[in-house]
Amino acid sequence: MKDALPCDRYEYLKQLEELDARYRDNMNKYDHFNPDTQSAGGAEGESPEDPAEMAKKVSAARGYLSDNKKKLAELKESGDQEKYEKLLAKVQQRYDFLISTGNNVGEDQVNALRELGVESMKHVNRLLKPLSDVPLQAYLDNRLQLFDVLEFILSQTGPAKVYVSTFSTSEEFLRRLFSLRKRQLILHSVLMADLKAAKKTVNLYTFMSSVFDDVYLTENHSKVLLIENDRWMVTVVTSQNQTRGNRTECAMITTQPDLFLTLRDQFSEIINTRSIHLNGIHFSTD
């Protein structure tokens, strides 16, 4: 990464900063641990980033949804609005937690929860307007993930082809795209990523091949989504990679055909003339 631009290094520097902070915090707890007043588990519990602790929270959230779905339906039918809204808020909280942490919720479960009043795309619907209402819109916010925006668009366009340009991608983003493909909302998909992120891209290739029909590597720092079918041409130009970020990101969404066609033609020119087609290529990432 020594030749990378500062903006390319930022994602990795941020991870190092967070790991350093966790290391120093853990060492501080170790240095000040008092066996007479504290248990080994600690009153403060595990770090929220700890995989085992996160797995417990995810399992608990899934269990809460399953255990309370029937009760929520009964309260809705009974007309007891106060109890219904109270339980609905708790169910919504667990659902939002699962989605915000990149955990998939089955389509049947989502549909059942929607019928009971759960908002499946709450943050997106509050920040973005229907595509048919505005030809151009933008957001500057830290609550939206790019896969939420893509799902928001596909829920209105219906099944479509999707072209993705990014510096790097992630397993979380691929899981969400895989879910959209299973729901047959993505008909065909192509990824263009950066050569400097090749190691990460190749390591994800087995999973990636079940999501994207074609994967290309080139010198790329753009972040663009292109979505099209017989009725729609939607363009998203964004600051966010196909990775989870809790920082403020910006994006512009337009349904203007001329902009879409310009970017799609340029996308095609790049992958056809100055990129490596990753399909079937295997090389060492050591």
Summary of the structure (lengths in Angstrom):
residues: 286
radius of gyration: 21.7
end to end distance: 14.0
largest distance: 70.6
contacts: 801
relative contact order: 0.10
helix: 50%
strand: 16%
